[in-house]
Amino acid sequence: MVVLYGNAAVVYRAPFTWKQNKLTWKLVHGGLMFLALLLSIVGLCAVFDSHKGLNLPNMYSLHSWVGICTVAMFALQWILGLAGFLFPCSPLWFRSSLKPIHIWVGKAILILGLASCISGIDENLLLALNESSAEPYNSLPLEARFANSLGILIVAFVLVVFGILSKDKWQRPEADGESFHMEVNQAKQEHLLALKVMRLTKPTLFTNLPVTCEDRDLPGDLFGQLMREDPSTIKGAEALMLGEMLTLPQNFGNIFLGETFSSYISVHNDSSQVVKDILVKADLQTSSQRLNLSASNSAVSELQSECCIDDVIHHEVKEIGTHILVCAVSYTTQYGEKLYFRKFFKFQVLKPLDVKTKFYNAETDEVFLEAQIQNITTSPMFMEKVSLEPSMMYNVTELNTVSSADQGESTFGKMSYLQPMDTRQYLYCLKPKPEYAEKAGVIKGVTVIGKLDIVWKTNLGERGRLQTSQLQRMAPGYGDIRLSLEMIPDTVNLEEPFDIICKITNCSERTMDLELEMCNTRSIHWCGVSGRQLGKLSPAAFLSLPLTLLSSVQGLQSISGLRLTDTFLKRTYEYDDIAQVCVVCPYTSNEC
């Protein structure tokens, strides 16, 4: 009974059933419940027959009392559910009042069923083991272990069912024309109140298709005269498709992710009666959740004839896909009858921008982020702001401006428009904050960089905002020892010594005793003693090492040939192509 009951309780929570007809799964729910009830009644009859054959009294234990109460409540629950939710003739007020009671009593029956099973298993073990010649219960024979394990599994199953029922995001989304055939009954019933819903959005300029012809054609100047007399055309530019007049949206249309959805809701009393206890509720159903958008959840005490209740709702859209605005109105007539109706408005939320990111890890701890943003709508956008909000360990510098005499100018010009299907690239440089810059182990493991904040405006100033999730990069692998350059000249003279400063960082978790070896290459020659001891370097510590070298070949030369040896483990780390330097001849071409 408990297993069938639990499966029937969560049948509406399976996501694959959400897009199917609710009536089918309502019948599955009722059928499983009926089968569980039938098995419970059969079990009760078997218990009474067994007690009668063994001359045992009935209804003396707590298990029997809880079991009878459970089955009685289950039978009453099933009958009321059948009458309230499957019979199309049941009144709407009865269904709306019964639904919360039906849900609460259903959970209570599941708890009572669990208590009946656990107490029944324990009672049966006490009677069967302690009153027979078999091993007693306290010695935990095989039968007791099996029965205890069965009880634990039943408890775990009930906990899983309650966990599924407690998740609001797993609740079946209500769709148009789906709930209890309510809309069919509501369409046939005349209500005293009228519900009007209009989406609030910016108007658009009126467009027409001008028809032009030459004077020698058959119509002559007829079409030109008609366009000049048309009030929607621009005087002196009648052949221009774009007019001066604004047009309001004719339907809900589409909305883009990041924009603010606004809607005007009006409830008007069309009757000559005074209506009482009016409650207007607006919910937005998405693919994952149901949001309450009503400004107030309190009921209006009364509404006179020809009066109305107005409300404006706002919601910043954060999910793509199908959205359903559910507007429900409940009220009481002057004769005490409670009525209820609702309307559904479906619209699509589309993706306005396509954002792609790419990371570049520099030789230092700097990270460069390239963000590629594409306008995938059908209208141009004014990019008001595209900024990067770094994580707590980084400072960010935008590289999207060109410095002038007084101030920086955007690389995209003063008017940053993004045409449909156009792509724009933004570049950012992230540097570790000073308190984290010296912690090599911390910076090495950081993968979260920050998130992009994009703000735009459409044709008539309608604002949209989109924030990406936390951007993550692949952390570079530095190994046990990291060697980087703190100072190196860009250009050096041929065969003249120049200085560089190397930074050696211990990225391991142990203290290292290092030895430096400098190996000459064909073009680079090191000046100084090779094989010298650098001393011990603690974990996450670093040392700055000045070195002198010269180049015997002109051109762009690669600095290579450094070797660091850990004397404890006898492990050598080779560093080639550390950096590049431009070698020039300071004399004339003949002297060189």
MOZI-V814907 format. One record per residue. OMEGA is omega in whole degrees, -180 to 180 (999 if undefined). D_FIRST is the distance of its C-alpha to the first C-alpha in Angstrom with 2 decimals. Layout:
BEGIN
omega=OMEGA d_first=D_FIRST
omega=OMEGA d_first=D_FIRST
END
This chain:
BEGIN
omega=-178 d_first=0.00
omega=-178 d_first=3.82
omega=179 d_first=5.57
omega=-180 d_first=5.36
omega=-180 d_first=5.90
omega=178 d_first=8.47
omega=177 d_first=10.09
omega=-179 d_first=10.53
omega=-176 d_first=12.05
omega=-176 d_first=14.56
omega=178 d_first=15.51
omega=-175 d_first=18.67
omega=179 d_first=19.67
omega=-175 d_first=20.49
omega=-178 d_first=24.35
omega=178 d_first=24.84
omega=-173 d_first=23.25
omega=-177 d_first=25.74
omega=180 d_first=28.62
omega=-178 d_first=26.84
omega=-177 d_first=26.49
omega=-179 d_first=23.97
omega=180 d_first=23.41
omega=-178 d_first=21.98
omega=173 d_first=19.30
omega=177 d_first=18.74
omega=176 d_first=17.95
omega=178 d_first=15.59
omega=180 d_first=13.80
omega=180 d_first=13.78
omega=177 d_first=12.86
omega=178 d_first=9.67
omega=179 d_first=8.77
omega=179 d_first=10.08
omega=177 d_first=8.26
omega=178 d_first=4.75
omega=180 d_first=7.14
omega=179 d_first=8.83
omega=178 d_first=6.54
omega=180 d_first=6.22
omega=177 d_first=9.95
omega=178 d_first=10.69
omega=178 d_first=9.52
omega=179 d_first=11.76
omega=179 d_first=14.49
omega=179 d_first=14.54
omega=180 d_first=15.00
omega=178 d_first=17.75
omega=179 d_first=19.44
omega=178 d_first=19.52
omega=-180 d_first=21.08
omega=-180 d_first=23.51
omega=-179 d_first=24.66
omega=-179 d_first=25.30
omega=178 d_first=26.87
omega=179 d_first=24.62
omega=180 d_first=24.34
omega=170 d_first=21.25
omega=179 d_first=20.10
omega=-175 d_first=22.36
omega=176 d_first=20.27
omega=179 d_first=18.87
omega=-179 d_first=15.43
omega=179 d_first=15.53
omega=-180 d_first=16.90
omega=-180 d_first=14.36
omega=179 d_first=11.46
omega=178 d_first=13.49
omega=-180 d_first=14.33
omega=-179 d_first=10.86
omega=179 d_first=10.04
omega=178 d_first=13.65
omega=180 d_first=13.64
omega=-180 d_first=10.64
omega=179 d_first=12.69
omega=179 d_first=15.84
omega=-178 d_first=14.70
omega=180 d_first=13.80
omega=179 d_first=17.13
omega=177 d_first=19.14
omega=178 d_first=17.86
omega=-178 d_first=18.81
omega=-174 d_first=22.13
omega=-170 d_first=22.97
omega=179 d_first=22.13
omega=177 d_first=22.23
omega=-178 d_first=25.10
omega=-177 d_first=28.34
omega=-178 d_first=30.26
omega=-177 d_first=28.49
omega=-177 d_first=31.07
omega=-178 d_first=31.07
omega=179 d_first=31.39
omega=180 d_first=28.24
omega=-178 d_first=26.25
omega=178 d_first=27.85
omega=-176 d_first=27.28
omega=-172 d_first=23.64
omega=179 d_first=22.59
omega=177 d_first=22.89
omega=179 d_first=21.24
omega=-180 d_first=18.30
omega=-178 d_first=17.92
omega=-179 d_first=18.43
omega=178 d_first=16.08
omega=177 d_first=13.27
omega=179 d_first=13.98
omega=179 d_first=14.30
omega=179 d_first=10.88
omega=178 d_first=9.50
omega=178 d_first=12.16
omega=177 d_first=11.53
omega=176 d_first=7.90
omega=179 d_first=9.71
omega=179 d_first=12.48
omega=-179 d_first=10.74
omega=-177 d_first=9.51
omega=-180 d_first=13.03
omega=179 d_first=14.93
omega=177 d_first=13.41
omega=-178 d_first=14.36
omega=-179 d_first=17.71
omega=-179 d_first=18.44
omega=178 d_first=17.84
omega=-180 d_first=20.13
omega=-179 d_first=22.76
omega=-173 d_first=22.97
omega=-175 d_first=22.93
omega=-174 d_first=25.35
omega=-177 d_first=27.69
omega=179 d_first=28.41
omega=180 d_first=29.12
omega=180 d_first=31.96
omega=179 d_first=29.91
omega=179 d_first=30.18
omega=-176 d_first=29.18
omega=-175 d_first=26.31
omega=175 d_first=28.83
omega=176 d_first=30.27
omega=177 d_first=27.02
omega=-177 d_first=26.84
omega=179 d_first=24.89
omega=-180 d_first=21.92
omega=179 d_first=21.80
omega=180 d_first=22.09
omega=-178 d_first=19.22
omega=178 d_first=16.88
omega=178 d_first=18.24
omega=177 d_first=17.82
omega=178 d_first=14.14
omega=178 d_first=13.85
omega=179 d_first=16.07
omega=178 d_first=14.11
omega=178 d_first=10.92
omega=180 d_first=13.50
omega=179 d_first=15.23
omega=-180 d_first=12.36
omega=178 d_first=11.83
omega=177 d_first=15.66
omega=179 d_first=16.03
omega=179 d_first=13.90
omega=176 d_first=16.10
omega=178 d_first=19.10
omega=-178 d_first=18.66
omega=-178 d_first=18.24
omega=-179 d_first=21.34
omega=180 d_first=23.59
omega=-177 d_first=25.66
omega=175 d_first=27.22
omega=178 d_first=23.94
omega=-177 d_first=23.65
omega=178 d_first=24.29
omega=177 d_first=28.03
omega=179 d_first=29.04
omega=-175 d_first=31.58
omega=175 d_first=34.12
omega=-171 d_first=32.95
omega=-167 d_first=29.24
omega=171 d_first=27.61
omega=-175 d_first=26.47
omega=-173 d_first=29.69
omega=-177 d_first=31.31
omega=179 d_first=34.47
omega=179 d_first=35.10
omega=-178 d_first=35.08
omega=-180 d_first=37.10
omega=-179 d_first=39.72
omega=-175 d_first=40.37
omega=178 d_first=40.68
omega=-180 d_first=43.94
omega=180 d_first=43.58
omega=-177 d_first=46.25
omega=177 d_first=46.02
omega=-179 d_first=46.80
omega=177 d_first=45.35
omega=-179 d_first=47.65
omega=179 d_first=46.84
omega=177 d_first=49.48
omega=179 d_first=49.35
omega=180 d_first=52.20
omega=180 d_first=54.02
omega=176 d_first=57.60
omega=177 d_first=59.61
omega=178 d_first=61.27
omega=-179 d_first=64.83
omega=177 d_first=65.50
omega=176 d_first=66.36
omega=179 d_first=68.24
omega=-177 d_first=69.70
omega=176 d_first=73.49
omega=-177 d_first=75.52
omega=176 d_first=79.04
omega=-180 d_first=82.03
omega=-176 d_first=85.71
omega=-178 d_first=88.45
omega=177 d_first=89.90
omega=-175 d_first=86.59
omega=-180 d_first=86.16
omega=-179 d_first=84.06
omega=-179 d_first=86.60
omega=-174 d_first=85.59
omega=-179 d_first=83.06
omega=178 d_first=79.91
omega=179 d_first=81.58
omega=179 d_first=82.47
omega=-180 d_first=78.94
omega=178 d_first=77.53
omega=180 d_first=80.16
omega=-179 d_first=79.18
omega=-177 d_first=75.45
omega=-178 d_first=74.43
omega=-179 d_first=71.65
omega=179 d_first=74.15
omega=-179 d_first=76.21
omega=-178 d_first=79.83
omega=178 d_first=82.02
omega=-175 d_first=79.10
omega=-177 d_first=77.67
omega=178 d_first=76.81
omega=-176 d_first=74.43
omega=-176 d_first=70.81
omega=-179 d_first=69.64
omega=-179 d_first=70.49
omega=-175 d_first=70.99
omega=177 d_first=68.24
omega=177 d_first=64.67
omega=178 d_first=61.66
omega=179 d_first=58.34
omega=-178 d_first=55.08
omega=178 d_first=53.89
omega=-178 d_first=50.18
omega=178 d_first=47.76
omega=180 d_first=48.81
omega=177 d_first=47.86
omega=-176 d_first=47.92
omega=179 d_first=48.45
omega=-179 d_first=46.55
omega=178 d_first=48.23
omega=180 d_first=49.65
omega=177 d_first=48.82
omega=179 d_first=47.00
omega=-178 d_first=48.46
omega=179 d_first=47.76
omega=-178 d_first=49.26
omega=-180 d_first=47.00
omega=176 d_first=48.63
omega=-174 d_first=47.22
omega=178 d_first=49.95
omega=-178 d_first=50.11
omega=-174 d_first=51.55
omega=176 d_first=51.49
omega=-178 d_first=53.89
omega=173 d_first=51.25
omega=-177 d_first=50.43
omega=-176 d_first=46.91
omega=174 d_first=45.12
omega=-180 d_first=42.41
omega=178 d_first=42.58
omega=179 d_first=40.19
omega=-178 d_first=40.77
omega=178 d_first=38.30
omega=179 d_first=38.88
omega=175 d_first=36.30
omega=-179 d_first=36.89
omega=175 d_first=34.02
omega=-179 d_first=34.58
omega=-175 d_first=32.66
omega=-176 d_first=31.26
omega=177 d_first=31.42
omega=-174 d_first=32.17
omega=176 d_first=35.32
omega=-177 d_first=36.60
omega=-177 d_first=40.32
omega=179 d_first=41.24
omega=-180 d_first=44.15
omega=179 d_first=42.98
omega=179 d_first=39.67
omega=-177 d_first=41.45
omega=174 d_first=42.00
omega=-172 d_first=45.51
omega=178 d_first=46.40
omega=-180 d_first=48.27
omega=-179 d_first=49.87
omega=179 d_first=53.05
omega=-180 d_first=53.98
omega=175 d_first=55.23
omega=-176 d_first=54.01
omega=174 d_first=51.62
omega=-177 d_first=49.39
omega=178 d_first=50.03
omega=177 d_first=48.25
omega=-179 d_first=48.79
omega=179 d_first=46.04
omega=177 d_first=46.61
omega=175 d_first=44.48
omega=-173 d_first=45.64
omega=-176 d_first=43.79
omega=178 d_first=42.38
omega=175 d_first=40.14
omega=179 d_first=41.14
omega=-177 d_first=39.39
omega=175 d_first=38.24
omega=179 d_first=38.17
omega=174 d_first=37.22
omega=-178 d_first=38.81
omega=179 d_first=36.65
omega=-177 d_first=38.81
omega=180 d_first=37.13
omega=173 d_first=39.08
omega=-177 d_first=37.87
omega=179 d_first=40.40
omega=179 d_first=41.17
omega=-179 d_first=43.84
omega=177 d_first=46.55
omega=177 d_first=44.78
omega=-179 d_first=41.64
omega=179 d_first=39.45
omega=-179 d_first=37.30
omega=-175 d_first=37.42
omega=172 d_first=36.10
omega=179 d_first=36.93
omega=179 d_first=37.06
omega=-178 d_first=38.78
omega=179 d_first=38.12
omega=-175 d_first=40.85
omega=175 d_first=40.23
omega=-178 d_first=42.61
omega=173 d_first=42.92
omega=-175 d_first=43.77
omega=180 d_first=46.05
omega=-177 d_first=47.44
omega=-173 d_first=51.09
omega=172 d_first=52.29
omega=-174 d_first=51.87
omega=176 d_first=52.42
omega=-178 d_first=53.24
omega=178 d_first=54.37
omega=-178 d_first=56.33
omega=174 d_first=57.38
omega=179 d_first=60.63
omega=-179 d_first=61.14
omega=178 d_first=64.80
omega=173 d_first=66.81
omega=180 d_first=66.53
omega=180 d_first=63.28
omega=177 d_first=63.53
omega=178 d_first=60.81
omega=180 d_first=61.68
omega=174 d_first=59.04
omega=180 d_first=59.72
omega=180 d_first=57.52
omega=-175 d_first=57.82
omega=-179 d_first=56.81
omega=176 d_first=56.82
omega=-178 d_first=56.69
omega=174 d_first=54.34
omega=-179 d_first=54.69
omega=-179 d_first=57.26
omega=-180 d_first=59.39
omega=180 d_first=61.45
omega=169 d_first=60.32
omega=-177 d_first=62.38
omega=-177 d_first=61.14
omega=-179 d_first=61.57
omega=170 d_first=60.24
omega=-175 d_first=58.88
omega=178 d_first=58.58
omega=175 d_first=56.84
omega=-173 d_first=55.15
omega=174 d_first=55.49
omega=-172 d_first=53.27
omega=-176 d_first=54.47
omega=-172 d_first=56.55
omega=164 d_first=58.66
omega=-175 d_first=61.36
omega=174 d_first=61.71
omega=179 d_first=64.86
omega=-180 d_first=64.82
omega=-176 d_first=67.14
omega=179 d_first=67.18
omega=176 d_first=70.51
omega=-177 d_first=74.14
omega=175 d_first=76.38
omega=-176 d_first=79.44
omega=-175 d_first=82.25
omega=-174 d_first=80.39
omega=180 d_first=76.72
omega=179 d_first=74.22
omega=-178 d_first=73.60
omega=178 d_first=70.41
omega=-179 d_first=70.69
omega=179 d_first=69.19
omega=-178 d_first=71.85
omega=-180 d_first=71.90
omega=-173 d_first=69.57
omega=179 d_first=66.50
omega=177 d_first=65.15
omega=-177 d_first=62.64
omega=180 d_first=62.94
omega=180 d_first=60.07
omega=174 d_first=59.08
omega=-178 d_first=61.59
omega=179 d_first=60.80
omega=-178 d_first=62.11
omega=179 d_first=62.06
omega=-176 d_first=62.01
omega=-179 d_first=62.98
omega=177 d_first=62.19
omega=180 d_first=63.36
omega=178 d_first=61.30
omega=178 d_first=63.01
omega=175 d_first=61.48
omega=-175 d_first=62.27
omega=-178 d_first=64.99
omega=179 d_first=62.69
omega=-173 d_first=60.56
omega=-177 d_first=63.35
omega=-179 d_first=64.50
omega=-174 d_first=61.06
omega=-178 d_first=60.94
omega=-180 d_first=57.60
omega=-177 d_first=55.86
omega=-179 d_first=57.34
omega=-175 d_first=56.68
omega=-176 d_first=52.91
omega=177 d_first=52.60
omega=180 d_first=50.77
omega=-176 d_first=49.93
omega=-177 d_first=53.06
omega=180 d_first=52.17
omega=-180 d_first=51.19
omega=176 d_first=53.20
omega=-175 d_first=53.68
omega=178 d_first=54.89
omega=-179 d_first=56.18
omega=175 d_first=57.67
omega=179 d_first=58.94
omega=-170 d_first=58.97
omega=-174 d_first=61.80
omega=172 d_first=62.01
omega=179 d_first=60.94
omega=-170 d_first=57.18
omega=175 d_first=55.92
omega=-179 d_first=53.15
omega=-178 d_first=51.98
omega=176 d_first=49.98
omega=178 d_first=49.12
omega=172 d_first=48.03
omega=-179 d_first=45.60
omega=180 d_first=47.18
omega=-178 d_first=49.53
omega=178 d_first=49.44
omega=174 d_first=52.14
omega=-176 d_first=52.43
omega=-180 d_first=54.10
omega=178 d_first=57.41
omega=-178 d_first=57.89
omega=-175 d_first=61.02
omega=-179 d_first=60.79
omega=-178 d_first=62.16
omega=177 d_first=65.34
omega=178 d_first=65.84
omega=178 d_first=69.37
omega=-178 d_first=70.21
omega=176 d_first=73.47
omega=-179 d_first=74.31
omega=175 d_first=77.74
omega=178 d_first=79.47
omega=178 d_first=82.31
omega=-175 d_first=81.85
omega=179 d_first=85.33
omega=179 d_first=87.65
omega=-180 d_first=91.15
omega=176 d_first=91.96
omega=174 d_first=92.92
omega=-179 d_first=92.53
omega=174 d_first=90.12
omega=-174 d_first=87.20
omega=171 d_first=84.58
omega=176 d_first=80.79
omega=179 d_first=78.28
omega=176 d_first=75.22
omega=-179 d_first=72.12
omega=-176 d_first=70.38
omega=176 d_first=66.89
omega=-179 d_first=64.92
omega=-180 d_first=61.35
omega=-179 d_first=60.21
omega=180 d_first=58.87
omega=177 d_first=61.92
omega=-177 d_first=65.57
omega=175 d_first=67.82
omega=-167 d_first=71.54
omega=175 d_first=72.93
omega=-176 d_first=76.08
omega=175 d_first=77.43
omega=-178 d_first=79.18
omega=-177 d_first=80.86
omega=179 d_first=81.58
omega=175 d_first=84.07
omega=-178 d_first=83.36
omega=-176 d_first=85.82
omega=-176 d_first=86.09
omega=-180 d_first=84.72
omega=-178 d_first=86.62
omega=178 d_first=85.39
omega=-179 d_first=87.86
omega=-176 d_first=87.36
omega=176 d_first=86.40
omega=180 d_first=83.62
omega=-179 d_first=81.58
omega=-180 d_first=81.67
omega=177 d_first=79.09
omega=180 d_first=76.91
omega=-178 d_first=75.51
omega=-179 d_first=72.02
omega=-177 d_first=69.39
omega=177 d_first=66.34
omega=180 d_first=62.83
omega=177 d_first=62.66
omega=-180 d_first=66.43
omega=174 d_first=69.06
omega=177 d_first=72.80
omega=-173 d_first=75.26
omega=176 d_first=77.73
omega=180 d_first=80.91
omega=179 d_first=82.28
omega=-180 d_first=85.42
omega=176 d_first=85.89
omega=-179 d_first=88.06
omega=180 d_first=87.87
omega=-178 d_first=90.55
omega=178 d_first=89.27
omega=177 d_first=89.10
omega=-180 d_first=86.11
omega=-174 d_first=82.45
omega=-179 d_first=81.82
omega=179 d_first=78.61
omega=-176 d_first=78.60
omega=171 d_first=77.35
omega=178 d_first=78.06
omega=179 d_first=76.40
omega=176 d_first=74.82
omega=-177 d_first=72.94
omega=173 d_first=72.44
omega=-174 d_first=70.20
omega=-180 d_first=72.50
omega=-179 d_first=69.74
omega=-177 d_first=67.59
omega=-179 d_first=70.56
omega=-177 d_first=68.62
omega=179 d_first=70.57
omega=-176 d_first=69.28
omega=-180 d_first=71.31
omega=176 d_first=71.79
omega=-178 d_first=73.48
omega=-179 d_first=73.74
omega=180 d_first=73.18
omega=179 d_first=74.97
omega=-178 d_first=77.72
omega=-179 d_first=81.09
omega=-178 d_first=83.84
omega=-178 d_first=87.18
omega=178 d_first=90.32
omega=-178 d_first=94.01
omega=-177 d_first=95.93
omega=177 d_first=99.22
omega=-177 d_first=100.57
omega=179 d_first=99.52
omega=-179 d_first=102.81
omega=178 d_first=102.46
omega=999 d_first=98.93
END
